[in-house]
Amino acid sequence: MRGYRPRHKFNAIRTVRDGFKFDSKMEARYYDELKLRCLPGGDVVFFMRQVPFYLPGNVRYVVDFLEFHTDGTVHFVDVKGKETETFKVKKKLVEHHFPVKIETVQA
């Protein structure tokens, strides 16, 4: 079927900002917010998108944003409309195998 695009399983609307594809409008809005926080006087020096973690058993987890703050702290942030069981398990695995804490931003 031409032009058919399957719906996201949680009805999230895929969005494009600055040529980047985001899984949801909420993730795109968070990106917009981060760009503003990177302006002079903001609390973020720079950020990265879609940073992968490679886990045992050939499992990969991708965090939405890696933020570097002006106070020297680093934040791993995942934007979620809904926390699935798979997400919860992978998050725990990442936090177990790496010295990081993943923050979750929800609607």
The first five atom37 places (N, CA, C, CB, O) and aatype in JSON, in Angstrom:
{
  "aatype": [12, 1, 7, 18, 1, 14, 1, 8, 11, 13, 2, 0, 9, 1, 16, 19, 1, 3, 7, 13, 11, 13, 3, 15, 11, 12, 6, 0, 1, 18, 18, 3, 6, 10, 11, 10, 1, 4, 10, 14, 7, 7, 3, 19, 19, 13, 13, 12, 1, 5, 19, 14, 13, 18, 10, 14, 7, 2, 19, 1, 18, 19, 19, 3, 13, 10, 6, 13, 8, 16, 3, 7, 16, 19, 8, 13, 19, 3, 19, 11, 7, 11, 6, 16, 6, 16, 13, 11, 19, 11, 11, 11, 10, 19, 6, 8, 8, 13, 14, 19, 11, 9, 6, 16, 19, 5, 0],
  "atom_mask": [
    [1, 1, 1, 1, 1],
    [1, 1, 1, 1, 1],
    [1, 1, 1, 0, 1],
    [1, 1, 1, 1, 1],
    [1, 1, 1, 1, 1],
    [1, 1, 1, 1, 1],
    [1, 1, 1, 1, 1],
    [1, 1, 1, 1, 1],
    [1, 1, 1, 1, 1],
    [1, 1, 1, 1, 1],
    [1, 1, 1, 1, 1],
    [1, 1, 1, 1, 1],
    [1, 1, 1, 1, 1],
    [1, 1, 1, 1, 1],
    [1, 1, 1, 1, 1],
    [1, 1, 1, 1, 1],
    [1, 1, 1, 1, 1],
    [1, 1, 1, 1, 1],
    [1, 1, 1, 0, 1],
    [1, 1, 1, 1, 1],
    [1, 1, 1, 1, 1],
    [1, 1, 1, 1, 1],
    [1, 1, 1, 1, 1],
    [1, 1, 1, 1, 1],
    [1, 1, 1, 1, 1],
    [1, 1, 1, 1, 1],
    [1, 1, 1, 1, 1],
    [1, 1, 1, 1, 1],
    [1, 1, 1, 1, 1],
    [1, 1, 1, 1, 1],
    [1, 1, 1, 1, 1],
    [1, 1, 1, 1, 1],
    [1, 1, 1, 1, 1],
    [1, 1, 1, 1, 1],
    [1, 1, 1, 1, 1],
    [1, 1, 1, 1, 1],
    [1, 1, 1, 1, 1],
    [1, 1, 1, 1, 1],
    [1, 1, 1, 1, 1],
    [1, 1, 1, 1, 1],
    [1, 1, 1, 0, 1],
    [1, 1, 1, 0, 1],
    [1, 1, 1, 1, 1],
    [1, 1, 1, 1, 1],
    [1, 1, 1, 1, 1],
    [1, 1, 1, 1, 1],
    [1, 1, 1, 1, 1],
    [1, 1, 1, 1, 1],
    [1, 1, 1, 1, 1],
    [1, 1, 1, 1, 1],
    [1, 1, 1, 1, 1],
    [1, 1, 1, 1, 1],
    [1, 1, 1, 1, 1],
    [1, 1, 1, 1, 1],
    [1, 1, 1, 1, 1],
    [1, 1, 1, 1, 1],
    [1, 1, 1, 0, 1],
    [1, 1, 1, 1, 1],
    [1, 1, 1, 1, 1],
    [1, 1, 1, 1, 1],
    [1, 1, 1, 1, 1],
    [1, 1, 1, 1, 1],
    [1, 1, 1, 1, 1],
    [1, 1, 1, 1, 1],
    [1, 1, 1, 1, 1],
    [1, 1, 1, 1, 1],
    [1, 1, 1, 1, 1],
    [1, 1, 1, 1, 1],
    [1, 1, 1, 1, 1],
    [1, 1, 1, 1, 1],
    [1, 1, 1, 1, 1],
    [1, 1, 1, 0, 1],
    [1, 1, 1, 1, 1],
    [1, 1, 1, 1, 1],
    [1, 1, 1, 1, 1],
    [1, 1, 1, 1, 1],
    [1, 1, 1, 1, 1],
    [1, 1, 1, 1, 1],
    [1, 1, 1, 1, 1],
    [1, 1, 1, 1, 1],
    [1, 1, 1, 0, 1],
    [1, 1, 1, 1, 1],
    [1, 1, 1, 1, 1],
    [1, 1, 1, 1, 1],
    [1, 1, 1, 1, 1],
    [1, 1, 1, 1, 1],
    [1, 1, 1, 1, 1],
    [1, 1, 1, 1, 1],
    [1, 1, 1, 1, 1],
    [1, 1, 1, 1, 1],
    [1, 1, 1, 1, 1],
    [1, 1, 1, 1, 1],
    [1, 1, 1, 1, 1],
    [1, 1, 1, 1, 1],
    [1, 1, 1, 1, 1],
    [1, 1, 1, 1, 1],
    [1, 1, 1, 1, 1],
    [1, 1, 1, 1, 1],
    [1, 1, 1, 1, 1],
    [1, 1, 1, 1, 1],
    [1, 1, 1, 1, 1],
    [1, 1, 1, 1, 1],
    [1, 1, 1, 1, 1],
    [1, 1, 1, 1, 1],
    [1, 1, 1, 1, 1],
    [1, 1, 1, 1, 1],
    [1, 1, 1, 1, 1]
  ],
  "atom_positions": [
    [[0.84, -1.17, 0.0], [0.0, 0.0, 0.0], [0.9, 1.24, 0.0], [-0.96, -0.01, 1.22], [1.75, 1.38, 0.87]],
    [[0.72, 2.11, -0.94], [1.58, 3.28, -1.1], [1.2, 4.38, -0.1], [1.48, 3.82, -2.53], [0.02, 4.7, 0.07]],
    [[2.21, 4.95, 0.58], [1.96, 6.05, 1.49], [1.51, 5.63, 2.89], [0.0, 0.0, 0.0], [1.34, 6.47, 3.76]],
    [[1.33, 4.35, 3.09], [0.89, 3.87, 4.4], [2.03, 3.92, 5.4], [0.33, 2.45, 4.3], [3.13, 3.43, 5.13]],
    [[1.77, 4.52, 6.55], [2.76, 4.55, 7.62], [2.11, 4.02, 8.88], [3.32, 5.99, 7.84], [1.1, 4.56, 9.34]],
    [[2.66, 2.95, 9.45], [2.05, 2.38, 10.65], [2.1, 3.38, 11.8], [2.76, 1.07, 11.05], [3.04, 4.16, 11.92]],
    [[1.09, 3.35, 12.64], [1.04, 4.23, 13.81], [2.02, 3.74, 14.87], [-0.4, 4.3, 14.4], [2.3, 2.55, 14.97]],
    [[2.53, 4.67, 15.64], [3.4, 4.34, 16.77], [2.57, 3.58, 17.79], [4.03, 5.63, 17.4], [1.39, 3.86, 17.95]],
    [[3.17, 2.63, 18.48], [2.4, 1.78, 19.38], [1.75, 2.55, 20.54], [3.28, 0.71, 19.94], [0.77, 2.08, 21.11]],
    [[2.28, 3.74, 20.89], [1.68, 4.55, 21.95], [1.07, 5.82, 21.39], [2.74, 4.89, 23.02], [0.84, 6.78, 22.12]],
    [[0.79, 5.84, 20.07], [0.21, 6.98, 19.37], [1.08, 8.23, 19.42], [-1.13, 7.29, 19.95], [0.57, 9.34, 19.24]],
    [[2.35, 8.08, 19.64], [3.26, 9.22, 19.59], [3.38, 9.67, 18.14], [4.66, 8.85, 20.19], [3.34, 8.85, 17.21]],
    [[3.54, 10.96, 17.95], [3.65, 11.51, 16.6], [5.1, 11.83, 16.3], [2.76, 12.77, 16.43], [5.7, 12.69, 16.94]],
    [[5.66, 11.13, 15.33], [7.05, 11.37, 14.95], [7.18, 12.8, 14.43], [7.52, 10.34, 13.87], [6.32, 13.29, 13.7]],
    [[8.27, 13.45, 14.83], [8.45, 14.87, 14.55], [9.87, 15.13, 14.08], [8.14, 15.71, 15.8], [10.8, 14.44, 14.49]],
    [[10.04, 16.13, 13.21], [11.35, 16.52, 12.71], [11.66, 17.94, 13.17], [11.42, 16.41, 11.15], [10.83, 18.83, 13.05]],
    [[12.87, 18.14, 13.71], [13.37, 19.46, 14.1], [14.8, 19.58, 13.59], [13.3, 19.67, 15.66], [15.61, 18.68, 13.81]],
    [[15.11, 20.65, 12.93], [16.47, 20.92, 12.44], [17.03, 19.74, 11.64], [17.4, 21.22, 13.62], [18.24, 19.5, 11.64]],
    [[16.16, 19.01, 10.98], [16.58, 17.86, 10.18], [16.74, 16.57, 10.98], [0.0, 0.0, 0.0], [17.06, 15.53, 10.41]],
    [[16.53, 16.63, 12.29], [16.62, 15.44, 13.15], [15.23, 14.85, 13.34], [17.26, 15.79, 14.53], [14.26, 15.58, 13.51]],
    [[15.14, 13.52, 13.31], [13.87, 12.84, 13.54], [13.75, 12.46, 15.01], [13.74, 11.57, 12.64], [14.69, 11.94, 15.61]],
    [[12.59, 12.74, 15.58], [12.3, 12.41, 16.97], [11.11, 11.46, 17.01], [12.02, 13.69, 17.82], [10.21, 11.55, 16.18]],
    [[11.11, 10.55, 17.99], [10.04, 9.56, 18.11], [8.72, 10.17, 18.56], [10.45, 8.49, 19.07], [7.66, 9.56, 18.37]],
    [[8.76, 11.37, 19.17], [7.53, 11.99, 19.66], [7.66, 13.51, 19.67], [7.19, 11.47, 21.07], [8.76, 14.06, 19.61]],
    [[6.51, 14.15, 19.74], [6.51, 15.62, 19.87], [7.15, 16.03, 21.19], [5.06, 16.18, 19.77], [7.82, 17.05, 21.27]],
    [[6.94, 15.23, 22.21], [7.49, 15.55, 23.53], [9.02, 15.55, 23.49], [6.98, 14.54, 24.58], [9.65, 16.43, 24.07]],
    [[9.61, 14.58, 22.82], [11.07, 14.52, 22.69], [11.58, 15.72, 21.87], [11.51, 13.19, 22.03], [12.62, 16.28, 22.19]],
    [[10.85, 16.1, 20.83], [11.23, 17.26, 20.02], [11.16, 18.55, 20.83], [10.33, 17.36, 18.78], [12.02, 19.42, 20.7]],
    [[10.13, 18.68, 21.68], [10.01, 19.87, 22.54], [11.16, 19.94, 23.54], [8.66, 19.86, 23.3], [11.68, 21.02, 23.82]],
    [[11.56, 18.78, 24.07], [12.69, 18.76, 25.01], [13.96, 19.2, 24.29], [12.87, 17.34, 25.63], [14.78, 19.93, 24.86]],
    [[14.14, 18.77, 23.05], [15.27, 19.21, 22.23], [15.25, 20.72, 22.06], [15.23, 18.51, 20.84], [16.29, 21.38, 22.2]],
    [[14.08, 21.28, 21.77], [13.95, 22.74, 21.63], [14.36, 23.44, 22.92], [12.5, 23.12, 21.26], [15.05, 24.46, 22.89]],
    [[13.93, 22.89, 24.05], [14.27, 23.45, 25.36], [15.78, 23.4, 25.59], [13.52, 22.7, 26.48], [16.37, 24.37, 26.07]],
    [[16.4, 22.28, 25.26], [17.85, 22.14, 25.43], [18.61, 23.16, 24.6], [18.29, 20.74, 25.05], [19.61, 23.72, 25.06]],
    [[18.15, 23.41, 23.38], [18.81, 24.4, 22.53], [18.78, 25.78, 23.2], [18.15, 24.47, 21.14], [19.77, 26.51, 23.16]],
    [[17.66, 26.13, 23.82], [17.56, 27.4, 24.53], [18.47, 27.44, 25.76], [16.11, 27.66, 24.95], [19.06, 28.47, 26.07]],
    [[18.56, 26.3, 26.45], [19.4, 26.23, 27.65], [20.89, 26.29, 27.31], [19.1, 24.95, 28.42], [21.72, 26.51, 28.19]],
    [[21.23, 26.11, 26.02], [22.62, 26.19, 25.56], [23.02, 27.62, 25.19], [22.83, 25.27, 24.36], [24.2, 27.89, 24.95]],
    [[22.07, 28.52, 25.15], [22.38, 29.91, 24.81], [23.22, 30.54, 25.92], [21.09, 30.73, 24.57], [23.2, 30.05, 27.05]],
    [[23.96, 31.62, 25.63], [24.76, 32.28, 26.67], [23.9, 32.58, 27.91], [25.38, 33.58, 26.13], [22.8, 33.11, 27.81]],
    [[24.45, 32.22, 29.07], [23.73, 32.39, 30.33], [22.91, 31.18, 30.72], [0.0, 0.0, 0.0], [22.35, 31.13, 31.81]],
    [[22.82, 30.2, 29.83], [22.05, 28.99, 30.13], [22.85, 28.02, 30.98], [0.0, 0.0, 0.0], [24.04, 28.22, 31.21]],
    [[22.19, 26.96, 31.44], [22.83, 26.0, 32.34], [23.43, 24.8, 31.61], [21.84, 25.51, 33.36], [24.04, 23.94, 32.25]],
    [[23.27, 24.73, 30.28], [23.8, 23.6, 29.52], [24.89, 24.12, 28.57], [22.67, 22.88, 28.72], [24.68, 25.08, 27.83]],
    [[26.07, 23.46, 28.61], [27.17, 23.84, 27.72], [26.91, 23.28, 26.33], [28.54, 23.32, 28.28], [26.97, 24.0, 25.34]],
    [[26.61, 21.97, 26.26], [26.22, 21.32, 25.02], [25.56, 20.0, 25.35], [27.44, 21.11, 24.09], [25.58, 19.54, 26.49]],
    [[24.97, 19.39, 24.33], [24.3, 18.1, 24.53], [24.47, 17.24, 23.3], [22.81, 18.29, 24.85], [24.79, 17.73, 22.21]],
    [[24.25, 15.94, 23.49], [24.31, 14.97, 22.41], [22.99, 14.21, 22.39], [25.54, 13.98, 22.59], [22.33, 14.07, 23.42]],
    [[22.62, 13.73, 21.21], [21.39, 12.96, 21.04], [21.7, 11.49, 20.77], [20.55, 13.55, 19.89], [22.74, 11.15, 20.2]],
    [[20.79, 10.62, 21.19], [20.81, 9.2, 20.85], [22.16, 8.54, 21.14], [20.46, 9.03, 19.38], [22.83, 8.03, 20.24]],
    [[22.54, 8.57, 22.41], [23.82, 8.01, 22.84], [23.62, 6.54, 23.24], [24.42, 8.83, 24.03], [22.83, 6.25, 24.13]],
    [[24.34, 5.62, 22.58], [24.13, 4.19, 22.85], [24.96, 3.66, 24.02], [24.44, 3.38, 21.61], [26.07, 4.12, 24.28]],
    [[24.39, 2.68, 24.7], [25.1, 1.88, 25.7], [25.02, 0.44, 25.2], [24.47, 2.04, 27.16], [23.95, -0.02, 24.8]],
    [[26.13, -0.26, 25.22], [26.16, -1.65, 24.79], [26.25, -2.53, 26.03], [27.35, -1.92, 23.82], [27.18, -2.4, 26.82]],
    [[25.29, -3.4, 26.18], [25.15, -4.24, 27.37], [25.46, -5.69, 27.04], [23.73, -4.11, 27.96], [25.46, -6.08, 25.87]],
    [[25.74, -6.49, 28.09], [25.98, -7.91, 27.86], [24.79, -8.57, 27.15], [26.26, -8.63, 29.19], [23.65, -8.12, 27.3]],
    [[25.06, -9.6, 26.4], [24.01, -10.31, 25.69], [23.62, -9.62, 24.39], [0.0, 0.0, 0.0], [22.52, -9.83, 23.87]],
    [[24.52, -8.8, 23.87], [24.29, -8.09, 22.62], [23.05, -7.19, 22.68], [24.14, -9.09, 21.48], [22.33, -7.05, 21.69]],
    [[22.82, -6.58, 23.86], [21.69, -5.68, 24.07], [22.19, -4.25, 23.98], [21.01, -5.94, 25.45], [23.26, -3.91, 24.5]],
    [[21.42, -3.42, 23.3], [21.8, -2.02, 23.15], [20.68, -1.15, 23.71], [22.07, -1.67, 21.65], [19.5, -1.39, 23.46]],
    [[21.07, -0.15, 24.47], [20.13, 0.83, 25.02], [20.57, 2.2, 24.54], [20.05, 0.76, 26.59], [21.75, 2.53, 24.65]],
    [[19.65, 3.0, 24.02], [20.0, 4.33, 23.53], [19.28, 5.37, 24.39], [19.61, 4.5, 22.02], [18.05, 5.4, 24.45]],
    [[20.07, 6.21, 25.05], [19.5, 7.29, 25.86], [19.24, 8.48, 24.93], [20.46, 7.68, 27.06], [20.04, 8.75, 24.03]],
    [[18.13, 9.18, 25.14], [17.74, 10.28, 24.24], [18.73, 11.43, 24.23], [16.39, 10.8, 24.63], [19.1, 11.92, 23.16]],
    [[19.17, 11.87, 25.41], [20.06, 13.04, 25.49], [21.15, 12.84, 26.54], [19.25, 14.3, 25.81], [20.91, 12.29, 27.61]],
    [[22.33, 13.31, 26.21], [23.45, 13.37, 27.13], [23.78, 14.86, 27.26], [24.71, 12.51, 26.63], [24.21, 15.49, 26.29]],
    [[23.57, 15.41, 28.45], [23.71, 16.85, 28.67], [24.95, 17.16, 29.51], [22.45, 17.41, 29.35], [25.21, 16.5, 30.52]],
    [[25.69, 18.16, 29.09], [26.85, 18.64, 29.83], [26.51, 20.02, 30.38], [28.13, 18.69, 28.93], [26.29, 20.97, 29.62]],
    [[26.46, 20.14, 31.71], [26.0, 21.37, 32.37], [27.17, 22.27, 32.75], [25.18, 21.03, 33.62], [28.31, 21.83, 32.89]],
    [[26.85, 23.55, 32.92], [27.88, 24.55, 33.25], [28.53, 24.3, 34.61], [27.27, 25.95, 33.23], [29.65, 24.75, 34.85]],
    [[27.84, 23.6, 35.51], [28.42, 23.32, 36.83], [29.33, 22.08, 36.81], [27.3, 23.12, 37.85], [29.81, 21.65, 37.86]],
    [[29.55, 21.52, 35.61], [30.44, 20.37, 35.48], [29.74, 19.02, 35.55], [0.0, 0.0, 0.0], [30.38, 17.98, 35.37]],
    [[28.44, 19.01, 35.82], [27.72, 17.75, 35.9], [27.31, 17.27, 34.51], [26.49, 17.89, 36.81], [27.19, 18.04, 33.56]],
    [[27.09, 15.97, 34.44], [26.65, 15.33, 33.2], [25.35, 14.6, 33.51], [27.75, 14.34, 32.63], [25.24, 13.88, 34.5]],
    [[24.35, 14.79, 32.64], [23.05, 14.19, 32.87], [22.67, 13.32, 31.66], [21.97, 15.27, 33.11], [22.81, 13.74, 30.51]],
    [[22.2, 12.12, 31.95], [21.67, 11.21, 30.94], [20.15, 11.29, 31.06], [22.2, 9.73, 31.12], [19.59, 10.96, 32.1]],
    [[19.48, 11.73, 29.99], [18.05, 11.99, 30.07], [17.31, 11.21, 28.99], [17.77, 13.5, 29.93], [17.7, 11.22, 27.83]],
    [[16.23, 10.54, 29.41], [15.35, 9.84, 28.49], [13.97, 10.49, 28.6], [15.29, 8.31, 28.8], [13.45, 10.66, 29.7]],
    [[13.38, 10.83, 27.47], [12.05, 11.44, 27.43], [11.05, 10.33, 27.15], [11.97, 12.57, 26.35], [11.14, 9.65, 26.13]],
    [[10.1, 10.15, 28.07], [9.14, 9.04, 27.95], [7.72, 9.52, 28.19], [9.49, 7.92, 28.94], [7.46, 10.25, 29.15]],
    [[6.83, 9.11, 27.33], [5.41, 9.32, 27.57], [4.89, 8.22, 28.49], [0.0, 0.0, 0.0], [3.99, 8.43, 29.3]],
    [[5.49, 7.04, 28.33], [5.1, 5.88, 29.15], [6.35, 5.03, 29.37], [3.96, 5.03, 28.46], [7.11, 4.77, 28.44]],
    [[6.54, 4.6, 30.61], [7.68, 3.73, 30.93], [7.25, 2.28, 30.76], [8.2, 3.99, 32.39], [6.44, 1.76, 31.53]],
    [[7.79, 1.64, 29.75], [7.47, 0.23, 29.51], [8.33, -0.65, 30.41], [7.68, -0.14, 28.01], [9.32, -0.2, 30.99]],
    [[7.95, -1.9, 30.52], [8.74, -2.85, 31.31], [10.12, -3.03, 30.68], [8.01, -4.21, 31.42], [11.12, -3.13, 31.39]],
    [[10.18, -3.08, 29.36], [11.47, -3.22, 28.67], [12.38, -2.06, 29.0], [11.27, -3.32, 27.15], [13.56, -2.26, 29.28]],
    [[11.83, -0.84, 28.98], [12.62, 0.34, 29.34], [13.15, 0.22, 30.76], [11.79, 1.62, 29.18], [14.33, 0.47, 31.01]],
    [[12.29, -0.16, 31.69], [12.69, -0.25, 33.1], [13.83, -1.25, 33.29], [11.49, -0.65, 33.97], [14.77, -0.99, 34.04]],
    [[13.74, -2.39, 32.62], [14.78, -3.42, 32.73], [16.09, -2.93, 32.15], [14.34, -4.71, 32.03], [17.14, -3.05, 32.78]],
    [[16.04, -2.36, 30.94], [17.27, -1.87, 30.3], [17.89, -0.74, 31.09], [16.98, -1.41, 28.88], [19.11, -0.67, 31.2]],
    [[17.07, 0.16, 31.63], [17.58, 1.27, 32.46], [18.34, 0.72, 33.66], [16.42, 2.18, 32.92], [19.43, 1.2, 33.98]],
    [[17.76, -0.27, 34.33], [18.43, -0.88, 35.49], [19.74, -1.53, 35.08], [17.51, -1.91, 36.16], [20.73, -1.44, 35.81]],
    [[19.75, -2.2, 33.93], [20.98, -2.83, 33.45], [22.07, -1.79, 33.18], [20.69, -3.63, 32.18], [23.22, -1.99, 33.56]],
    [[21.7, -0.7, 32.52], [22.68, 0.36, 32.24], [23.23, 0.91, 33.54], [22.05, 1.49, 31.38], [24.44, 1.07, 33.69]],
    [[22.35, 1.21, 34.49], [22.79, 1.78, 35.77], [23.61, 0.8, 36.58], [21.59, 2.24, 36.58], [24.42, 1.2, 37.42]],
    [[23.4, -0.5, 36.35], [24.2, -1.52, 37.04], [25.6, -1.64, 36.43], [23.49, -2.87, 36.98], [26.59, -1.76, 37.16]],
    [[25.69, -1.61, 35.11], [26.96, -1.84, 34.43], [27.8, -0.58, 34.21], [26.7, -2.47, 33.12], [29.01, -0.68, 33.97]],
    [[27.19, 0.58, 34.29], [27.9, 1.84, 34.07], [27.67, 2.77, 35.26], [27.45, 2.52, 32.75], [26.63, 2.69, 35.91]],
    [[28.62, 3.64, 35.55], [28.46, 4.55, 36.69], [27.61, 5.77, 36.32], [29.83, 5.02, 37.21], [28.06, 6.91, 36.42]],
    [[26.37, 5.52, 35.9], [25.47, 6.61, 35.5], [24.11, 6.43, 36.13], [25.35, 6.67, 33.98], [23.74, 5.34, 36.54]],
    [[23.36, 7.52, 36.19], [21.98, 7.53, 36.63], [21.18, 8.15, 35.49], [21.78, 8.32, 37.99], [21.47, 9.27, 35.07]],
    [[20.19, 7.44, 34.98], [19.39, 7.93, 33.88], [18.16, 8.63, 34.45], [18.98, 6.78, 32.92], [17.38, 8.05, 35.19]],
    [[18.01, 9.91, 34.07], [16.86, 10.7, 34.49], [15.77, 10.52, 33.44], [17.23, 12.22, 34.68], [16.05, 10.43, 32.24]],
    [[14.52, 10.47, 33.92], [13.4, 10.31, 33.02], [12.54, 11.57, 33.05], [12.56, 9.07, 33.4], [12.14, 12.03, 34.12]],
    [[12.25, 12.13, 31.88], [11.35, 13.25, 31.74], [10.05, 12.69, 31.18], [11.94, 14.39, 30.83], [10.06, 12.05, 30.13]],
    [[8.93, 12.92, 31.89], [7.65, 12.38, 31.45], [6.65, 13.5, 31.21], [7.11, 11.38, 32.49], [6.81, 14.63, 31.67]],
    [[5.61, 13.14, 30.47], [4.56, 14.11, 30.15], [3.83, 14.55, 31.41], [3.55, 13.51, 29.15], [2.91, 15.36, 31.34]]
  ]
}
